[in-house]
Amino acid sequence: MTFTFEVLVTLKPGLADPQGKAVEASLPAMGFANVSGVHVGRHVRLDVEATNEATAAAQVEEVARRLLSNPVIEDFRVLQSATADGAA
């Protein structure tokens, strides 16, 4: 069975986010003066072939920890999965 996961990788709180600041600084000129607290991260989607969701989730956690994020400066969050037939 194929399971789909999404991993969000963001900088740890308190670290400088130059991309987020650049986006935030551009927003008032575009008419969005009411937007603040912009942070930029990465969104990674993975399809995992596994016998069950728990096995697939454990594998995605390991991939996120070892490859997708830098544990010194980044946090990650794995979002709920879906099966190939679209069931959550």
Jmol script that loads the backbone (N, CA, C; Angstrom):
load data "model"
ATOM      1  N   MET A   1       0.853  -1.173   0.000  1.00  0.00           N
ATOM      2  CA  MET A   1       0.000   0.000   0.000  1.00  0.00           C
ATOM      3  C   MET A   1       0.901   1.238   0.000  1.00  0.00           C
ATOM      4  N   THR A   2       0.469   2.279  -0.693  1.00  0.00           N
ATOM      5  CA  THR A   2       1.238   3.513  -0.754  1.00  0.00           C
ATOM      6  C   THR A   2       0.618   4.556   0.176  1.00  0.00           C
ATOM      7  N   PHE A   3       1.461   5.183   0.996  1.00  0.00           N
ATOM      8  CA  PHE A   3       1.035   6.228   1.907  1.00  0.00           C
ATOM      9  C   PHE A   3       1.726   7.528   1.521  1.00  0.00           C
ATOM     10  N   THR A   4       0.996   8.624   1.613  1.00  0.00           N
ATOM     11  CA  THR A   4       1.551   9.931   1.276  1.00  0.00           C
ATOM     12  C   THR A   4       1.725  10.741   2.550  1.00  0.00           C
ATOM     13  N   PHE A   5       2.895  11.325   2.689  1.00  0.00           N
ATOM     14  CA  PHE A   5       3.215  12.161   3.837  1.00  0.00           C
ATOM     15  C   PHE A   5       3.712  13.507   3.359  1.00  0.00           C
ATOM     16  N   GLU A   6       3.535  14.504   4.182  1.00  0.00           N
ATOM     17  CA  GLU A   6       4.095  15.821   3.935  1.00  0.00           C
ATOM     18  C   GLU A   6       4.943  16.191   5.139  1.00  0.00           C
ATOM     19  N   VAL A   7       6.144  16.697   4.868  1.00  0.00           N
ATOM     20  CA  VAL A   7       7.061  17.103   5.927  1.00  0.00           C
ATOM     21  C   VAL A   7       7.284  18.605   5.800  1.00  0.00           C
ATOM     22  N   LEU A   8       7.058  19.332   6.881  1.00  0.00           N
ATOM     23  CA  LEU A   8       7.329  20.763   6.929  1.00  0.00           C
ATOM     24  C   LEU A   8       8.609  20.979   7.720  1.00  0.00           C
ATOM     25  N   VAL A   9       9.566  21.661   7.104  1.00  0.00           N
ATOM     26  CA  VAL A   9      10.845  21.938   7.749  1.00  0.00           C
ATOM     27  C   VAL A   9      10.938  23.445   7.954  1.00  0.00           C
ATOM     28  N   THR A  10      11.154  23.867   9.192  1.00  0.00           N
ATOM     29  CA  THR A  10      11.233  25.291   9.521  1.00  0.00           C
ATOM     30  C   THR A  10      12.438  25.546  10.421  1.00  0.00           C
ATOM     31  N   LEU A  11      12.895  26.794  10.406  1.00  0.00           N
ATOM     32  CA  LEU A  11      13.975  27.173  11.299  1.00  0.00           C
ATOM     33  C   LEU A  11      13.487  27.121  12.741  1.00  0.00           C
ATOM     34  N   LYS A  12      14.374  26.807  13.651  1.00  0.00           N
ATOM     35  CA  LYS A  12      14.014  26.785  15.069  1.00  0.00           C
ATOM     36  C   LYS A  12      13.694  28.212  15.519  1.00  0.00           C
ATOM     37  N   PRO A  13      12.801  28.353  16.502  1.00  0.00           N
ATOM     38  CA  PRO A  13      12.450  29.685  17.009  1.00  0.00           C
ATOM     39  C   PRO A  13      13.688  30.438  17.481  1.00  0.00           C
ATOM     40  N   GLY A  14      13.706  31.727  17.208  1.00  0.00           N
ATOM     41  CA  GLY A  14      14.793  32.576  17.648  1.00  0.00           C
ATOM     42  C   GLY A  14      15.928  32.725  16.648  1.00  0.00           C
ATOM     43  N   LEU A  15      15.935  31.900  15.602  1.00  0.00           N
ATOM     44  CA  LEU A  15      16.982  32.017  14.587  1.00  0.00           C
ATOM     45  C   LEU A  15      16.567  33.024  13.519  1.00  0.00           C
ATOM     46  N   ALA A  16      17.541  33.718  12.960  1.00  0.00           N
ATOM     47  CA  ALA A  16      17.267  34.683  11.894  1.00  0.00           C
ATOM     48  C   ALA A  16      16.715  33.963  10.670  1.00  0.00           C
ATOM     49  N   ASP A  17      15.706  34.562  10.060  1.00  0.00           N
ATOM     50  CA  ASP A  17      15.074  34.008   8.866  1.00  0.00           C
ATOM     51  C   ASP A  17      15.141  35.065   7.767  1.00  0.00           C
ATOM     52  N   PRO A  18      16.273  35.192   7.064  1.00  0.00           N
ATOM     53  CA  PRO A  18      16.411  36.252   6.070  1.00  0.00           C
ATOM     54  C   PRO A  18      15.401  36.166   4.936  1.00  0.00           C
ATOM     55  N   GLN A  19      15.026  34.956   4.527  1.00  0.00           N
ATOM     56  CA  GLN A  19      14.018  34.824   3.472  1.00  0.00           C
ATOM     57  C   GLN A  19      12.659  35.327   3.960  1.00  0.00           C
ATOM     58  N   GLY A  20      12.301  34.959   5.174  1.00  0.00           N
ATOM     59  CA  GLY A  20      11.043  35.425   5.738  1.00  0.00           C
ATOM     60  C   GLY A  20      11.012  36.936   5.871  1.00  0.00           C
ATOM     61  N   LYS A  21      12.121  37.517   6.323  1.00  0.00           N
ATOM     62  CA  LYS A  21      12.200  38.983   6.458  1.00  0.00           C
ATOM     63  C   LYS A  21      12.096  39.666   5.101  1.00  0.00           C
ATOM     64  N   ALA A  22      12.713  39.104   4.055  1.00  0.00           N
ATOM     65  CA  ALA A  22      12.632  39.693   2.714  1.00  0.00           C
ATOM     66  C   ALA A  22      11.203  39.668   2.189  1.00  0.00           C
ATOM     67  N   VAL A  23      10.512  38.567   2.406  1.00  0.00           N
ATOM     68  CA  VAL A  23       9.109  38.483   1.982  1.00  0.00           C
ATOM     69  C   VAL A  23       8.273  39.485   2.763  1.00  0.00           C
ATOM     70  N   GLU A  24       8.467  39.516   4.078  1.00  0.00           N
ATOM     71  CA  GLU A  24       7.707  40.435   4.928  1.00  0.00           C
ATOM     72  C   GLU A  24       7.946  41.887   4.541  1.00  0.00           C
ATOM     73  N   ALA A  25       9.186  42.246   4.207  1.00  0.00           N
ATOM     74  CA  ALA A  25       9.503  43.625   3.826  1.00  0.00           C
ATOM     75  C   ALA A  25       8.857  44.012   2.495  1.00  0.00           C
ATOM     76  N   SER A  26       8.593  43.048   1.628  1.00  0.00           N
ATOM     77  CA  SER A  26       7.990  43.321   0.322  1.00  0.00           C
ATOM     78  C   SER A  26       6.470  43.460   0.376  1.00  0.00           C
ATOM     79  N   LEU A  27       5.855  42.908   1.380  1.00  0.00           N
ATOM     80  CA  LEU A  27       4.394  42.856   1.439  1.00  0.00           C
ATOM     81  C   LEU A  27       3.713  44.227   1.495  1.00  0.00           C
ATOM     82  N   PRO A  28       4.183  45.211   2.271  1.00  0.00           N
ATOM     83  CA  PRO A  28       3.489  46.503   2.301  1.00  0.00           C
ATOM     84  C   PRO A  28       3.413  47.174   0.925  1.00  0.00           C
ATOM     85  N   ALA A  29       4.451  47.045   0.128  1.00  0.00           N
ATOM     86  CA  ALA A  29       4.436  47.638  -1.217  1.00  0.00           C
ATOM     87  C   ALA A  29       3.409  46.966  -2.117  1.00  0.00           C
ATOM     88  N   MET A  30       3.004  45.772  -1.761  1.00  0.00           N
ATOM     89  CA  MET A  30       2.006  45.036  -2.542  1.00  0.00           C
ATOM     90  C   MET A  30       0.601  45.199  -1.971  1.00  0.00           C
ATOM     91  N   GLY A  31       0.466  46.038  -0.938  1.00  0.00           N
ATOM     92  CA  GLY A  31      -0.844  46.278  -0.355  1.00  0.00           C
ATOM     93  C   GLY A  31      -1.191  45.384   0.813  1.00  0.00           C
ATOM     94  N   PHE A  32      -0.215  44.681   1.351  1.00  0.00           N
ATOM     95  CA  PHE A  32      -0.466  43.780   2.472  1.00  0.00           C
ATOM     96  C   PHE A  32       0.253  44.266   3.727  1.00  0.00           C
ATOM     97  N   ALA A  33      -0.053  45.458   4.155  1.00  0.00           N
ATOM     98  CA  ALA A  33       0.612  46.060   5.314  1.00  0.00           C
ATOM     99  C   ALA A  33       0.218  45.382   6.628  1.00  0.00           C
ATOM    100  N   ASN A  34      -0.824  44.596   6.631  1.00  0.00           N
ATOM    101  CA  ASN A  34      -1.318  43.959   7.847  1.00  0.00           C
ATOM    102  C   ASN A  34      -0.719  42.579   8.101  1.00  0.00           C
ATOM    103  N   VAL A  35       0.248  42.146   7.282  1.00  0.00           N
ATOM    104  CA  VAL A  35       0.843  40.818   7.430  1.00  0.00           C
ATOM    105  C   VAL A  35       2.200  40.939   8.118  1.00  0.00           C
ATOM    106  N   SER A  36       2.429  40.106   9.119  1.00  0.00           N
ATOM    107  CA  SER A  36       3.722  40.107   9.821  1.00  0.00           C
ATOM    108  C   SER A  36       4.054  38.690  10.268  1.00  0.00           C
ATOM    109  N   GLY A  37       5.233  38.542  10.822  1.00  0.00           N
ATOM    110  CA  GLY A  37       5.635  37.229  11.330  1.00  0.00           C
ATOM    111  C   GLY A  37       5.830  36.198  10.237  1.00  0.00           C
ATOM    112  N   VAL A  38       6.354  36.608   9.089  1.00  0.00           N
ATOM    113  CA  VAL A  38       6.524  35.703   7.955  1.00  0.00           C
ATOM    114  C   VAL A  38       7.758  34.822   8.175  1.00  0.00           C
ATOM    115  N   HIS A  39       7.596  33.532   7.977  1.00  0.00           N
ATOM    116  CA  HIS A  39       8.693  32.575   8.066  1.00  0.00           C
ATOM    117  C   HIS A  39       8.664  31.704   6.821  1.00  0.00           C
ATOM    118  N   VAL A  40       9.807  31.436   6.263  1.00  0.00           N
ATOM    119  CA  VAL A  40       9.915  30.611   5.067  1.00  0.00           C
ATOM    120  C   VAL A  40      10.567  29.289   5.450  1.00  0.00           C
ATOM    121  N   GLY A  41      10.018  28.210   4.958  1.00  0.00           N
ATOM    122  CA  GLY A  41      10.569  26.879   5.214  1.00  0.00           C
ATOM    123  C   GLY A  41      10.474  26.031   3.966  1.00  0.00           C
ATOM    124  N   ARG A  42      10.519  24.725   4.158  1.00  0.00           N
ATOM    125  CA  ARG A  42      10.408  23.788   3.046  1.00  0.00           C
ATOM    126  C   ARG A  42       9.237  22.850   3.272  1.00  0.00           C
ATOM    127  N   HIS A  43       8.619  22.479   2.178  1.00  0.00           N
ATOM    128  CA  HIS A  43       7.515  21.529   2.187  1.00  0.00           C
ATOM    129  C   HIS A  43       7.927  20.369   1.288  1.00  0.00           C
ATOM    130  N   VAL A  44       7.992  19.162   1.845  1.00  0.00           N
ATOM    131  CA  VAL A  44       8.412  17.993   1.087  1.00  0.00           C
ATOM    132  C   VAL A  44       7.294  16.966   1.135  1.00  0.00           C
ATOM    133  N   ARG A  45       6.902  16.450  -0.036  1.00  0.00           N
ATOM    134  CA  ARG A  45       5.868  15.419  -0.123  1.00  0.00           C
ATOM    135  C   ARG A  45       6.545  14.110  -0.475  1.00  0.00           C
ATOM    136  N   LEU A  46       6.175  13.034   0.237  1.00  0.00           N
ATOM    137  CA  LEU A  46       6.764  11.716  -0.012  1.00  0.00           C
ATOM    138  C   LEU A  46       5.677  10.671  -0.147  1.00  0.00           C
ATOM    139  N   ASP A  47       5.829   9.784  -1.117  1.00  0.00           N
ATOM    140  CA  ASP A  47       4.985   8.602  -1.235  1.00  0.00           C
ATOM    141  C   ASP A  47       5.815   7.417  -0.769  1.00  0.00           C
ATOM    142  N   VAL A  48       5.288   6.665   0.181  1.00  0.00           N
ATOM    143  CA  VAL A  48       6.031   5.557   0.775  1.00  0.00           C
ATOM    144  C   VAL A  48       5.242   4.270   0.605  1.00  0.00           C
ATOM    145  N   GLU A  49       5.887   3.280   0.048  1.00  0.00           N
ATOM    146  CA  GLU A  49       5.286   1.960  -0.093  1.00  0.00           C
ATOM    147  C   GLU A  49       5.608   1.175   1.172  1.00  0.00           C
ATOM    148  N   ALA A  50       4.562   0.738   1.892  1.00  0.00           N
ATOM    149  CA  ALA A  50       4.759  -0.004   3.141  1.00  0.00           C
ATOM    150  C   ALA A  50       3.538  -0.871   3.410  1.00  0.00           C
ATOM    151  N   THR A  51       3.706  -1.825   4.318  1.00  0.00           N
ATOM    152  CA  THR A  51       2.597  -2.730   4.636  1.00  0.00           C
ATOM    153  C   THR A  51       1.544  -2.069   5.516  1.00  0.00           C
ATOM    154  N   ASN A  52       1.959  -1.037   6.303  1.00  0.00           N
ATOM    155  CA  ASN A  52       0.983  -0.338   7.138  1.00  0.00           C
ATOM    156  C   ASN A  52       1.451   1.102   7.376  1.00  0.00           C
ATOM    157  N   GLU A  53       0.543   1.917   7.870  1.00  0.00           N
ATOM    158  CA  GLU A  53       0.827   3.337   8.062  1.00  0.00           C
ATOM    159  C   GLU A  53       1.898   3.582   9.131  1.00  0.00           C
ATOM    160  N   ALA A  54       1.889   2.801  10.194  1.00  0.00           N
ATOM    161  CA  ALA A  54       2.866   2.997  11.263  1.00  0.00           C
ATOM    162  C   ALA A  54       4.291   2.783  10.755  1.00  0.00           C
ATOM    163  N   THR A  55       4.495   1.767   9.941  1.00  0.00           N
ATOM    164  CA  THR A  55       5.817   1.498   9.369  1.00  0.00           C
ATOM    165  C   THR A  55       6.232   2.636   8.449  1.00  0.00           C
ATOM    166  N   ALA A  56       5.305   3.087   7.612  1.00  0.00           N
ATOM    167  CA  ALA A  56       5.597   4.190   6.694  1.00  0.00           C
ATOM    168  C   ALA A  56       5.913   5.465   7.467  1.00  0.00           C
ATOM    169  N   ALA A  57       5.141   5.758   8.496  1.00  0.00           N
ATOM    170  CA  ALA A  57       5.353   6.967   9.299  1.00  0.00           C
ATOM    171  C   ALA A  57       6.714   6.941   9.976  1.00  0.00           C
ATOM    172  N   ALA A  58       7.102   5.795  10.499  1.00  0.00           N
ATOM    173  CA  ALA A  58       8.403   5.674  11.149  1.00  0.00           C
ATOM    174  C   ALA A  58       9.526   5.917  10.144  1.00  0.00           C
ATOM    175  N   GLN A  59       9.364   5.425   8.941  1.00  0.00           N
ATOM    176  CA  GLN A  59      10.371   5.634   7.911  1.00  0.00           C
ATOM    177  C   GLN A  59      10.469   7.111   7.527  1.00  0.00           C
ATOM    178  N   VAL A  60       9.333   7.781   7.408  1.00  0.00           N
ATOM    179  CA  VAL A  60       9.331   9.205   7.068  1.00  0.00           C
ATOM    180  C   VAL A  60       9.978  10.017   8.181  1.00  0.00           C
ATOM    181  N   GLU A  61       9.707   9.695   9.423  1.00  0.00           N
ATOM    182  CA  GLU A  61      10.354  10.378  10.558  1.00  0.00           C
ATOM    183  C   GLU A  61      11.869  10.265  10.456  1.00  0.00           C
ATOM    184  N   GLU A  62      12.339   9.067  10.134  1.00  0.00           N
ATOM    185  CA  GLU A  62      13.779   8.832  10.019  1.00  0.00           C
ATOM    186  C   GLU A  62      14.370   9.628   8.846  1.00  0.00           C
ATOM    187  N   VAL A  63      13.683   9.646   7.714  1.00  0.00           N
ATOM    188  CA  VAL A  63      14.144  10.411   6.552  1.00  0.00           C
ATOM    189  C   VAL A  63      14.198  11.895   6.894  1.00  0.00           C
ATOM    190  N   ALA A  64      13.162  12.392   7.556  1.00  0.00           N
ATOM    191  CA  ALA A  64      13.115  13.810   7.930  1.00  0.00           C
ATOM    192  C   ALA A  64      14.244  14.153   8.897  1.00  0.00           C
ATOM    193  N   ARG A  65      14.502  13.290   9.836  1.00  0.00           N
ATOM    194  CA  ARG A  65      15.532  13.530  10.848  1.00  0.00           C
ATOM    195  C   ARG A  65      16.935  13.454  10.241  1.00  0.00           C
ATOM    196  N   ARG A  66      17.176  12.472   9.363  1.00  0.00           N
ATOM    197  CA  ARG A  66      18.530  12.227   8.861  1.00  0.00           C
ATOM    198  C   ARG A  66      18.873  12.985   7.588  1.00  0.00           C
ATOM    199  N   LEU A  67      17.858  13.352   6.774  1.00  0.00           N
ATOM    200  CA  LEU A  67      18.156  13.938   5.468  1.00  0.00           C
ATOM    201  C   LEU A  67      17.492  15.285   5.218  1.00  0.00           C
ATOM    202  N   LEU A  68      16.224  15.412   5.574  1.00  0.00           N
ATOM    203  CA  LEU A  68      15.461  16.601   5.184  1.00  0.00           C
ATOM    204  C   LEU A  68      15.689  17.807   6.076  1.00  0.00           C
ATOM    205  N   SER A  69      16.159  17.597   7.296  1.00  0.00           N
ATOM    206  CA  SER A  69      16.336  18.721   8.215  1.00  0.00           C
ATOM    207  C   SER A  69      17.724  18.694   8.841  1.00  0.00           C
ATOM    208  N   ASN A  70      18.153  19.874   9.257  1.00  0.00           N
ATOM    209  CA  ASN A  70      19.396  20.017  10.009  1.00  0.00           C
ATOM    210  C   ASN A  70      18.991  20.193  11.471  1.00  0.00           C
ATOM    211  N   PRO A  71      19.180  19.192  12.310  1.00  0.00           N
ATOM    212  CA  PRO A  71      18.664  19.255  13.679  1.00  0.00           C
ATOM    213  C   PRO A  71      19.253  20.374  14.533  1.00  0.00           C
ATOM    214  N   VAL A  72      20.369  20.938  14.117  1.00  0.00           N
ATOM    215  CA  VAL A  72      20.976  22.025  14.867  1.00  0.00           C
ATOM    216  C   VAL A  72      20.161  23.307  14.726  1.00  0.00           C
ATOM    217  N   ILE A  73      19.623  23.559  13.524  1.00  0.00           N
ATOM    218  CA  ILE A  73      18.938  24.830  13.268  1.00  0.00           C
ATOM    219  C   ILE A  73      17.492  24.687  12.814  1.00  0.00           C
ATOM    220  N   GLU A  74      17.033  23.457  12.562  1.00  0.00           N
ATOM    221  CA  GLU A  74      15.694  23.287  12.002  1.00  0.00           C
ATOM    222  C   GLU A  74      14.867  22.287  12.806  1.00  0.00           C
ATOM    223  N   ASP A  75      13.557  22.511  12.766  1.00  0.00           N
ATOM    224  CA  ASP A  75      12.580  21.566  13.284  1.00  0.00           C
ATOM    225  C   ASP A  75      11.820  21.003  12.088  1.00  0.00           C
ATOM    226  N   PHE A  76      11.193  19.869  12.270  1.00  0.00           N
ATOM    227  CA  PHE A  76      10.327  19.335  11.218  1.00  0.00           C
ATOM    228  C   PHE A  76       9.049  18.806  11.832  1.00  0.00           C
ATOM    229  N   ARG A  77       8.043  18.748  10.983  1.00  0.00           N
ATOM    230  CA  ARG A  77       6.744  18.212  11.411  1.00  0.00           C
ATOM    231  C   ARG A  77       6.217  17.349  10.280  1.00  0.00           C
ATOM    232  N   VAL A  78       5.800  16.130  10.592  1.00  0.00           N
ATOM    233  CA  VAL A  78       5.219  15.234   9.610  1.00  0.00           C
ATOM    234  C   VAL A  78       3.709  15.373   9.691  1.00  0.00           C
ATOM    235  N   LEU A  79       3.088  15.642   8.550  1.00  0.00           N
ATOM    236  CA  LEU A  79       1.640  15.812   8.496  1.00  0.00           C
ATOM    237  C   LEU A  79       0.963  14.485   8.182  1.00  0.00           C
ATOM    238  N   GLN A  80      -0.308  14.404   8.518  1.00  0.00           N
ATOM    239  CA  GLN A  80      -1.118  13.208   8.327  1.00  0.00           C
ATOM    240  C   GLN A  80      -0.979  12.665   6.914  1.00  0.00           C
ATOM    241  N   SER A  81      -1.002  11.388   6.788  1.00  0.00           N
ATOM    242  CA  SER A  81      -0.830  10.750   5.505  1.00  0.00           C
ATOM    243  C   SER A  81      -2.161  10.402   4.862  1.00  0.00           C
ATOM    244  N   ALA A  82      -2.085  10.052   3.605  1.00  0.00           N
ATOM    245  CA  ALA A  82      -3.231   9.530   2.864  1.00  0.00           C
ATOM    246  C   ALA A  82      -2.754   8.291   2.127  1.00  0.00           C
ATOM    247  N   THR A  83      -3.663   7.382   1.824  1.00  0.00           N
ATOM    248  CA  THR A  83      -3.304   6.202   1.032  1.00  0.00           C
ATOM    249  C   THR A  83      -3.429   6.564  -0.440  1.00  0.00           C
ATOM    250  N   ALA A  84      -2.972   5.689  -1.285  1.00  0.00           N
ATOM    251  CA  ALA A  84      -3.026   5.927  -2.726  1.00  0.00           C
ATOM    252  C   ALA A  84      -4.456   6.126  -3.218  1.00  0.00           C
ATOM    253  N   ASP A  85      -5.434   5.534  -2.524  1.00  0.00           N
ATOM    254  CA  ASP A  85      -6.830   5.706  -2.952  1.00  0.00           C
ATOM    255  C   ASP A  85      -7.466   6.976  -2.388  1.00  0.00           C
ATOM    256  N   GLY A  86      -6.672   7.780  -1.676  1.00  0.00           N
ATOM    257  CA  GLY A  86      -7.164   9.055  -1.180  1.00  0.00           C
ATOM    258  C   GLY A  86      -7.706   9.032   0.231  1.00  0.00           C
ATOM    259  N   ALA A  87      -7.773   7.879   0.854  1.00  0.00           N
ATOM    260  CA  ALA A  87      -8.280   7.820   2.222  1.00  0.00           C
ATOM    261  C   ALA A  87      -7.254   8.379   3.183  1.00  0.00           C
ATOM    262  N   ALA A  88      -7.725   9.085   4.202  1.00  0.00           N
ATOM    263  CA  ALA A  88      -6.798   9.671   5.194  1.00  0.00           C
ATOM    264  C   ALA A  88      -6.646   8.759   6.380  1.00  0.00           C
TER     265      ALA A  88
END
end "model"
wireframe off; spacefill off
backbone 0.3
color backbone group
